[in-house]
Amino acid sequence: MSTGIVLAILGAAIAACAGIGSAIGVGLAGEAADGVMSGDKASFGSTLVLQALPGTQGIYGLVIAIMIMTKVGVLGGNLASVSTEQGLALLVAGIPIGIIGILSAISQGKAAAAGIMLVSKKDGKLGQAIIYAVMVETYAILAFIVSFLMYSGISVG
Amino acid sequence: MAIVKMNKLSVIGMNEEKKSLLKDLMDLGVVEISSSTDKLQDEEWRKLVVRDGDETTAAQYDKEVSRTEAALDVLARYGEVKKPLFNVKKTISAEDSLKLASQGEKFRQEVDELISLNDQLNEAFSQENTDNNLIASLRPWTSYELPLEETHTDRIQLRLGVCPPTADVNAASEALEAEGLPCVLTELNRDKDQCYLSLWYFTEDQEKVFDVVKGCGFTLAQLGELTGTVSQNIERLEAEVADLAARRDKLTADIKDRASWLEDLHFYHDINGIRRDEARIRSKLVKTESTFTFDGWVPVAANTAVSQLLEKYTCWFQFEEPAEDDDIPTQLSNKSFFEPAEFITRMYSLPNAREVDPTPIFTFFYILFFGIMFGDVGYGLILMVATGLVIKRSGMKEGAVLQLMKVLFYSGISSVIWGFLFGSFFGDLIGAVTETFGSHRINFSPLWLDPAQKAMFFLAFSCGLGVIHLFVGMGIKAYEEIKDGKILEAINDVFIWYLIVIGIILWIFGGRVGENASAIGKWMSIVGFVLAIVLPIFIEKGAGKGLGLWNIYSGVTGNLSDILSYSRLLGLGLASSSIATVINFLATMGGKGFAGIVMFILIELFGHTLNFAINALGAFVHSCRLQFVEFFGKFYEGGGREFEPFKKDTKFVNIVEEGK
């Protein structure tokens, strides 16, 4: 296995790290949801939707990771011949979604937790609460686009 | 446009006709009656009128409404009444409603009975609890065989007590003996919390005995006033608990038998609600000895109907155009295709009555953007079928949920169309299946392009759509400003930016279109920038004259970030199709064998369900966001107040007049 492939796998690993942020974010929102479910009049469905919002970053990271692994052939059998430079480029492609995914998911988790407080206090505010939390998501989407554009610009073999 | 024009209505009528006039207005249901607080704060008015009101009657009906709600709660909890997924009001004709209303006494008894059943049930519950607690506290004493009421004989006291489990009972007995106090201290039982003792002693030794036993933590047990032995008591209580349980079952069954009352209660709830509102509205009126008066709002279209109604009474009334500073309520009225998206407008804020209703304008963009972001034939079809079924089966006639379902249905159609354009059916499901289980890969080729292959082009396309969307929004602002006669402002705020944005785009990318395009773009933007500096000098006063440079800065950065924000169309579109592709890839990793097929089905079902849910939510929310932040940001004020006509505001039944 060449150095290039190892570097590419490292890139996939970095991208998948976006899941760290999602785990923390979903956890934060989950704590808030548990809190309000114990007393206030909040529906399970609305808190669940808000709790799920910070989960997308992990999925974006997963997608980039799997795409990188497929490109170099770690998934699907035949290893491609990847030069060190190409491998390094793929590693770099994993960084935007990896890092921004972590940070944005944590922030989104906090916004979602506050949104859960909002829906527990006032009826009919679910829409607004979701929108506030999703504002943060924009930056994860931008990072996903950047990672994707880098990834699709690199050809191996 | 799509905001209903309102007229101000003022009415002066005779007190003896007040009740029937208000009732007729309620039946008509098109007049919003404003509160008269303003009048009562005015000196002149205060000399003439006092506040009307019938709080006692309102309170009576309100009490009946809450009692009915309590009864409905009881039915919901024990009556095994199936709760429908979506609330649908039952339709009742006015004639039937009169007939039903005459049975008010019967309904009231039904409410009474349900509430009393519930009270009995609660009583049984709490009695059962008390008994169970008593049983638990008696259990440790079972080895004490004397009747509990025997607390003493002529000379001897028989006492029960407890001490901490760490206490040494033998030492206490020895200490008593050493003091020369003849008594019997028996350990009956011991658990991890306490040690249970009986203590027999001569009455005259009482103080000395207690001095000793207190040393080892002895306290008297509190078992209450019981007769008979401990075991007898436990037996009696257990029998009582069994009785109570049977009683509870019977009561629950009784409530269940009354589940058929649900419709009665719904009707009773609403009819009392209507009567309460009838009484309550009177506190918005003011009256003199023989007349009353109120102001209100009427949609212009309903003017004739209202005048016809009022002409039947001895009263004076007039319709007026709203004045400059009136707080006009907003009622939206859109054609059937656009009507569902009203709930999206409401989610942000109702338009105030003086601006344009954005609903019909953004509906098209909303559905378009949703389709691009969700963009998959399979997912789109599922969304269409699911929402279509809900719309058809539930029988809903109005409400935000129905509107949501309709918007999602249209968005599903849009997703299917974009799915064909992008060549996406559950991602690359067709390709993945034919490759794994068939002989060779058959691709579902896109009718237009595959965003993953031509990401850069699609990014530009997304931002281009964004420019159109934003320009439409700015166009509305220009329309409103020109309508107010502020033509220079409209040029400064909107048309200059058309020039600058198009100019810069041509300047940068025009080279690919034609030779001169870039130069044209350059000059367009330069002219735009110059105007942006010059115009504020004519429009603004004082320090505002220098605003031009600031406008350029905020306009350029604002427009740039707004336009780039539409890159989410590419981002979410890619996310939904690439996640689906990854799912298909994982699912086909098991190969052709039996285990492979099972794995394929499981992963496909789970993965696509998850992806569908995430991306449907994402497309819905981000399409909303593009309207709320980017589009509304260009022109929308909001802050409107919902038009709330005085009408029959019911929760469960719809009472309709004949012939409507």
Interface residues (C-beta under 8 A of the other chain):
Chain A: V49 A52 G55 T56 I59 Y60 L62 V63 I66 M67 T70 L75 G76 G127 Q128 I130 I131 V134 M135 E137 T138 I141 L142 F144 I145 F148 L149 S152
Chain B: M347 A452 Q453 A455 M456 L459 S565 S567 R568 L570 G571 L572 L574 A575 S578 I579 V582 F585 L586 I614 L617 G618 V621 H622 C624 R625 F628 V629
